[in-house]
Amino acid sequence: MKTFETITITQQKAVAVLSLNRPEKHNALNSTMISELTEAFIVLGSSTEIRVIVLRGNGPSFCAGADLNYMREIAAFGQDENKADALRLARLFDTIYNCPKPVVAQLHGAVIGGANGLAAAADIVIADENTYFAFSEVRLGITPATISPFVIRRCGQAIARELMLTGRRFSAAEAKQYMLVNHIETAENPDAVLNASLQQLLAGGPGALADCKELISAVAAGSATGDELLDYTSERIAAGRASAEGQEGMKAFFDKRKPNWFQQPSHEN
C-alpha cells in the first residue's frame, strides 16, 4: 500500500485499519483527504487479503467536518467547480457504502458535518460515549446534501429533518437512539465492542459478506417487487449454496468444525 499524506493504513491479519491522520486539524476533510480516502477504499475493497476495514481518526476527534482553508477555496469556486468538488465528496461516501468489505467506523471526539457521511456510509458504527455530533451545514447557509442519502438511510426522514434543520449538537447516546450509531463503547474498555464486532464479521464467509451487502442494498432500493423480487432473492441464495464457499460452510457445519476462512481478530489500537 502506498504512503498517503492525510491517512494511514495498517493491516492486522485480515483487518485493515484506515485512520484519518490530520490530528492537529481534528482530521478535517480537504480535497487531498477526500481523494486519498476514495482511492484507499477502492484498493482495500478489491484486496484478497483484507476482509474487514476499520475507519477511525487519529488525535482528539474522528473528524470535525470540512477544513477551514478548504472551505475558503471552494467558497471562491464557480457553479461548475463547486459541483465537481461536491461530486468527488459524494463519490467518496458512495465508495464506502458500496465497498464489498464490511466497514466498521469507530468514532470519538467530534463528528461534524461531512464526517457524518463517512460514518453513515459504514456498515457498523461504534462511538465512544463522549462523542458528539452535529449536522451544522445550515448554520453556514448551506445544506448537508451529499451526506443526506446515507444519513437518511440510517435514521429515517423524521429524525433527519430535526437534526439537519436545527444543526444542533447531540450526544452519542442520542445518536444510538436515532440509529446513527450501533454501539457505544466506554473509556474503561474502549476496544471491547470493536473486537467483538471484528470477531463476528470474520466468522462470516468473505464472499457471503460481500454478497450480503449487495443484497441488502438491492432489496432496500425496492427496484424489484413481487415475483421479480422472489426470483432475485431465490437466485442469490441458490448461487451461494452452489458456490465453493457455501459448500465449505455447510460441510464445516455438519463436520462440527470451523470453516476454512475462519480467523480470530488481532486488532489493537
C-alpha positions as CSV (number, residue, x, y, z in Angstrom):
1,M,0.0,0.0,0.0
2,K,1.3,3.4,-0.9
3,T,2.1,6.1,1.6
4,F,-0.6,8.8,1.9
5,E,-0.4,12.4,3.1
6,T,-3.6,12.6,5.1
7,I,-4.4,9.0,6.1
8,T,-2.6,5.9,7.4
9,I,-3.3,2.3,6.8
10,T,-2.2,-0.6,8.9
11,Q,-3.0,-4.3,8.4
12,Q,-3.5,-6.7,11.2
13,K,-4.1,-10.1,9.7
14,A,-7.3,-9.7,7.5
15,V,-8.3,-6.4,9.1
16,A,-7.2,-3.1,7.6
17,V,-7.3,-0.1,9.9
18,L,-7.7,3.1,8.0
19,S,-7.0,6.2,10.1
20,L,-7.7,9.8,9.3
21,N,-4.3,11.5,10.1
22,R,-4.6,15.2,10.4
23,P,-4.8,15.3,14.2
24,E,-3.8,18.9,14.5
25,K,-6.8,19.8,12.4
26,H,-9.2,17.4,14.1
27,N,-9.0,15.3,10.8
28,A,-11.0,18.0,9.0
29,L,-11.7,17.0,5.4
30,N,-9.9,18.7,2.5
31,S,-9.6,17.8,-1.2
32,T,-6.5,15.6,-0.6
33,M,-8.1,13.6,2.1
34,I,-11.2,13.1,0.1
35,S,-9.1,11.8,-2.9
36,E,-7.0,9.6,-0.7
37,L,-9.9,8.1,1.2
38,T,-11.6,7.2,-2.1
39,E,-8.5,5.6,-3.5
40,A,-7.8,3.7,-0.3
41,F,-11.3,2.2,-0.1
42,I,-11.2,1.1,-3.7
43,V,-7.8,-0.6,-3.2
44,L,-8.8,-2.2,0.1
45,G,-12.2,-3.2,-1.2
46,S,-10.5,-5.2,-4.1
47,S,-7.8,-6.8,-1.9
48,T,-8.0,-10.5,-1.4
49,E,-6.1,-10.2,1.8
50,I,-8.5,-7.8,3.5
51,R,-11.8,-8.9,4.9
52,V,-12.8,-6.1,7.2
53,I,-12.0,-2.3,7.1
54,V,-12.0,-0.2,10.3
55,L,-12.3,3.5,9.7
56,R,-11.1,5.7,12.6
57,G,-9.4,9.0,13.3
58,N,-6.0,9.8,15.0
59,G,-5.9,12.5,17.6
60,P,-8.7,14.2,19.6
61,S,-11.5,13.8,17.0
62,F,-12.8,11.4,14.4
63,C,-13.4,14.3,12.0
64,A,-14.5,17.9,12.6
65,G,-16.1,18.4,9.2
66,A,-14.5,20.5,6.4
67,D,-11.1,22.1,6.7
68,L,-11.3,25.9,7.0
69,N,-8.8,26.5,4.2
70,Y,-10.7,24.1,2.0
71,M,-13.9,25.9,2.7
72,R,-12.3,29.2,1.7
73,E,-11.1,27.7,-1.5
74,I,-14.5,26.2,-2.5
75,A,-16.2,29.5,-1.5
76,A,-14.4,31.1,-4.4
77,F,-15.4,28.4,-6.9
78,G,-18.0,28.9,-9.6
79,Q,-21.0,26.7,-10.0
80,D,-19.3,24.1,-12.2
81,E,-16.2,23.9,-10.0
82,N,-18.4,23.6,-6.9
83,K,-20.5,20.8,-8.5
84,A,-17.4,18.8,-9.5
85,D,-15.9,19.2,-6.0
86,A,-19.2,18.1,-4.4
87,L,-19.4,15.1,-6.7
88,R,-16.0,14.0,-5.5
89,L,-17.2,14.0,-1.9
90,A,-20.5,12.2,-2.8
91,R,-18.5,9.6,-4.6
92,L,-16.3,9.0,-1.5
93,F,-19.4,8.3,0.6
94,D,-20.8,6.0,-2.2
95,T,-17.5,4.2,-2.4
96,I,-17.6,3.4,1.3
97,Y,-21.2,2.4,1.2
98,N,-20.7,0.1,-1.7
99,C,-17.3,-1.3,-0.6
100,P,-17.5,-5.1,-0.9
101,K,-15.8,-5.5,2.5
102,P,-17.6,-4.7,5.8
103,V,-16.7,-1.3,7.0
104,V,-16.7,-0.5,10.8
105,A,-16.5,3.2,11.8
106,Q,-15.0,3.8,15.2
107,L,-15.9,7.3,16.3
108,H,-14.7,9.6,19.1
109,G,-14.5,13.3,19.8
110,A,-16.2,15.5,17.2
111,V,-18.3,14.1,14.3
112,I,-19.3,17.2,12.5
113,G,-20.9,17.9,9.0
114,G,-19.3,15.7,6.3
115,A,-17.9,13.4,9.0
116,N,-21.4,12.1,9.4
117,G,-21.4,11.0,5.8
118,L,-18.3,8.9,6.5
119,A,-20.0,7.3,9.5
120,A,-23.4,6.8,7.9
121,A,-21.8,5.1,4.9
122,A,-20.2,2.4,7.1
123,D,-21.9,-0.9,7.9
124,I,-21.4,-0.8,11.7
125,V,-20.8,2.4,13.7
126,I,-19.2,2.3,17.1
127,A,-18.9,5.6,19.1
128,D,-17.1,6.5,22.3
129,E,-19.6,7.5,25.0
130,N,-18.3,11.1,24.9
131,T,-18.5,11.5,21.1
132,Y,-20.7,14.5,19.9
133,F,-22.3,15.0,16.6
134,A,-23.8,17.9,14.6
135,F,-25.2,18.5,11.1
136,S,-24.0,22.1,11.2
137,E,-24.3,22.9,7.5
138,V,-27.5,25.1,7.7
139,R,-25.7,27.3,10.1
140,L,-23.3,28.1,7.4
141,G,-26.1,28.8,4.9
142,I,-25.6,25.5,3.0
143,T,-27.3,22.1,3.1
144,P,-26.0,18.6,4.1
145,A,-26.8,17.5,0.5
146,T,-24.0,14.9,-0.2
147,I,-24.3,13.1,3.1
148,S,-28.2,13.1,3.1
149,P,-28.8,9.8,1.2
150,F,-26.6,7.9,3.6
151,V,-27.8,9.6,6.8
152,I,-31.5,9.2,5.8
153,R,-31.0,5.5,5.1
154,R,-29.8,5.1,8.6
155,C,-32.0,7.3,10.7
156,G,-35.1,8.0,8.5
157,Q,-36.7,11.2,7.4
158,A,-38.3,12.4,10.6
159,I,-35.0,12.3,12.6
160,A,-33.1,13.7,9.7
161,R,-35.4,16.7,9.5
162,E,-35.0,17.6,13.1
163,L,-31.2,17.2,13.2
164,M,-30.4,18.7,9.8
165,L,-32.8,21.7,10.1
166,T,-31.7,22.7,13.6
167,G,-28.0,21.9,13.2
168,R,-27.9,21.2,16.9
169,R,-25.2,19.2,18.7
170,F,-26.3,15.8,20.0
171,S,-24.6,13.1,22.1
172,A,-23.5,9.5,21.3
173,A,-26.5,8.3,23.4
174,E,-28.9,10.2,21.2
175,A,-27.1,9.1,18.0
176,K,-27.6,5.5,19.1
177,Q,-31.3,6.2,19.8
178,Y,-31.5,7.6,16.3
179,M,-29.7,4.6,14.7
180,L,-26.8,6.7,13.6
181,V,-24.7,4.6,16.0
182,N,-25.0,0.9,16.5
183,H,-22.9,0.5,19.7
184,I,-21.4,2.7,22.4
185,E,-18.0,1.9,23.9
186,T,-16.7,3.1,27.3
187,A,-13.4,4.7,28.2
188,E,-12.7,1.8,30.6
189,N,-12.6,-0.8,27.8
190,P,-12.5,1.2,24.5
191,D,-11.9,-1.7,22.1
192,A,-14.2,-4.3,23.6
193,V,-17.1,-3.6,21.2
194,L,-14.8,-3.2,18.2
195,N,-13.1,-6.5,18.9
196,A,-16.4,-8.3,19.3
197,S,-17.7,-6.9,16.0
198,L,-14.5,-7.9,14.2
199,Q,-14.8,-11.4,15.6
200,Q,-18.4,-11.7,14.4
201,L,-17.5,-10.3,10.9
202,L,-14.5,-12.6,10.5
203,A,-16.7,-15.6,11.2
204,G,-18.6,-15.0,8.0
205,G,-17.6,-16.1,4.6
206,P,-15.8,-13.3,2.7
207,G,-17.9,-13.9,-0.5
208,A,-21.1,-14.2,1.5
209,L,-20.4,-10.9,3.3
210,A,-19.9,-9.1,0.0
211,D,-23.0,-10.7,-1.5
212,C,-25.0,-9.8,1.6
213,K,-24.1,-6.1,1.4
214,E,-25.1,-6.1,-2.3
215,L,-28.3,-8.0,-1.5
216,I,-29.3,-5.5,1.3
217,S,-28.7,-2.5,-1.0
218,A,-30.7,-4.1,-3.8
219,V,-33.7,-5.1,-1.7
220,A,-33.8,-1.8,0.2
221,A,-33.8,0.1,-3.1
222,G,-37.1,-1.5,-4.0
223,S,-36.2,-1.8,-7.7
224,A,-37.6,-5.4,-7.7
225,T,-41.0,-6.3,-6.3
226,G,-43.5,-9.2,-6.4
227,D,-42.4,-12.2,-8.5
228,E,-39.3,-10.4,-9.7
229,L,-38.1,-9.9,-6.1
230,L,-38.8,-13.6,-5.3
231,D,-36.8,-14.7,-8.4
232,Y,-33.9,-12.3,-7.5
233,T,-33.6,-13.5,-3.9
234,S,-34.0,-17.2,-4.9
235,E,-31.2,-16.9,-7.4
236,R,-28.9,-15.2,-4.9
237,I,-29.3,-17.9,-2.3
238,A,-29.1,-20.7,-4.9
239,A,-25.8,-19.3,-6.2
240,G,-24.5,-19.1,-2.6
241,R,-25.4,-22.7,-1.9
242,A,-23.7,-23.9,-5.0
243,S,-20.5,-21.8,-4.5
244,A,-17.3,-23.3,-3.2
245,E,-17.6,-21.1,-0.1
246,G,-21.2,-22.1,0.6
247,Q,-20.3,-25.8,0.2
248,E,-17.4,-25.4,2.6
249,G,-19.5,-23.6,5.1
250,M,-22.3,-26.2,5.1
251,K,-19.7,-29.0,5.2
252,A,-17.9,-27.4,8.2
253,F,-21.3,-27.0,10.0
254,F,-22.1,-30.7,9.6
255,D,-18.5,-31.7,10.5
256,K,-18.7,-29.6,13.6
257,R,-15.5,-27.6,12.7
258,K,-14.6,-24.1,11.8
259,P,-14.8,-23.3,8.0
260,N,-11.5,-22.7,6.2
261,W,-12.0,-18.9,6.2
262,F,-12.3,-18.6,10.0
263,Q,-9.8,-16.3,11.6
264,Q,-9.6,-14.7,15.0
265,P,-9.1,-10.9,15.0
266,S,-5.9,-9.4,16.3
267,H,-6.9,-5.7,16.3
268,E,-5.1,-3.4,18.6
269,N,-5.4,0.4,18.6
